Amino acid sequence: MTTQTVQATVSNGSMGKVFTETATDGQWDGNTLTDSLSSQQLGILMPRVGINHVQLQYEGGLCAWRIQNAATLTFQRYGFGVKDGLSCYSSQAIAPYTINPNDILTAYPLPTDTTVQESNVMAWVVTSKGVE
């Protein structure tokens, strides 16, 4: 398994926090981002704070993120990251959301596929039963 550094800024119009993780490629488990200063999870550090941006950056390949309730396992918000150096604050807007004390921020990175005529792809599938 390979790893890569993943960094996310979770913010609103007046404040933001940076969350980081050395994430293992190809898995959700264990890729919980924590605050870069206090090493706390999202819900513990920012309970009941309203946010409207999640800006996640990764080293290379692909990366998806989700805000998930650790108790119920439901997704609250989700999206894709951007390669380091290519982020745009405006394009990383999300529907306004108030962070629950049980929320965690997780990432799912995939490395760049170097096999000839092959590539990695990702998609969020939204159904009547939820998001996959």
C-alpha positions in Angstrom: 0.0 0.0 0.0 1.1 3.5 -0.7 0.4 6.7 1.2 0.0 10.3 0.4 -0.5 13.5 2.4 -4.1 14.8 2.3 -5.0 18.2 3.6 -8.4 19.8 4.0 -9.5 23.3 5.0 -13.0 23.3 6.5 -14.4 26.8 6.7 -17.1 29.4 6.6 -16.9 33.1 5.7 -15.2 34.1 8.9 -13.0 31.2 10.0 -11.4 27.9 9.0 -9.4 25.0 10.3 -6.8 22.8 8.5 -7.1 19.0 8.8 -4.4 16.6 7.7 -3.7 12.9 7.3 -1.0 10.7 5.8 -3.7 8.6 4.0 -3.4 5.1 2.8 -4.4 4.9 -0.9 -7.4 2.8 -1.7 -9.2 2.7 1.6 -11.6 4.7 3.8 -10.7 3.0 7.1 -8.0 4.8 9.0 -8.0 7.8 6.8 -9.6 10.2 9.3 -8.3 13.7 9.0 -7.4 15.5 12.2 -6.7 19.1 13.0 -3.1 20.1 12.1 -2.6 21.8 15.5 -4.5 19.8 18.1 -4.9 16.5 16.3 -8.7 16.5 17.1 -11.4 15.2 14.8 -13.8 17.5 13.1 -16.8 17.1 15.4 -14.8 17.4 18.6 -12.9 20.6 17.4 -15.8 22.4 15.6 -19.1 21.2 17.2 -22.2 23.2 16.1 -20.1 25.4 13.8 -21.7 26.2 10.4 -19.5 25.6 7.4 -19.9 26.2 3.6 -16.5 25.2 2.2 -14.4 22.0 2.2 -11.2 22.4 0.2 -9.3 19.1 0.1 -5.9 18.7 -1.6 -3.8 15.6 -2.2 -0.4 14.8 -3.8 -1.4 12.9 -6.9 -4.0 10.6 -8.5 -7.6 11.0 -7.2 -9.2 11.7 -3.9 -12.7 11.8 -2.5 -13.8 13.1 0.9 -16.8 12.8 3.1 -18.1 14.2 6.4 -19.6 11.3 8.1 -21.4 10.8 11.5 -19.3 8.3 13.4 -22.3 7.1 15.4 -24.9 6.6 12.5 -22.4 6.2 9.6 -24.5 8.5 7.5 -22.8 10.9 5.1 -23.5 14.6 5.8 -21.5 16.1 2.9 -19.1 14.7 0.3 -17.0 15.7 -2.6 -13.7 15.4 -4.5 -10.4 16.9 -3.7 -8.0 18.6 -6.1 -4.3 18.1 -6.7 -1.9 20.2 -4.6 -1.6 23.7 -6.1 -4.8 23.6 -8.2 -7.4 24.5 -5.7 -10.0 27.3 -6.0 -11.9 28.5 -2.9 -15.0 29.3 -4.9 -15.3 25.9 -6.5 -15.0 24.0 -3.2 -18.3 25.4 -1.8 -20.7 23.0 -0.2 -24.3 23.4 0.9 -24.3 25.0 4.3 -23.9 22.5 7.1 -23.7 22.6 10.9 -21.1 20.2 12.2 -22.4 17.5 14.6 -20.1 16.6 17.6 -20.0 13.0 16.2 -18.8 14.1 12.7 -15.5 12.9 11.2 -13.8 13.9 8.0 -12.4 11.0 6.0 -10.6 10.8 2.7 -10.2 8.1 0.0 -7.1 8.7 -2.2 -6.0 6.7 -5.2 -2.5 6.9 -6.6 -1.8 7.9 -10.2 -2.1 4.8 -12.4 1.1 4.4 -14.3 0.0 1.4 -16.3 -0.1 2.1 -20.1 -3.7 2.7 -21.4 -5.2 2.4 -17.8 -6.4 5.0 -15.4 -8.2 5.3 -12.0 -11.6 6.9 -11.9 -14.0 7.8 -9.1 -17.7 8.7 -8.9 -20.2 9.3 -6.2 -23.4 7.3 -6.8 -26.5 8.9 -5.4 -29.5 6.6 -4.9 -32.8 6.8 -3.0 -31.0 4.8 -0.3 -28.1 7.1 0.1 -24.7 7.9 -1.4 -22.0 5.3 -2.3 
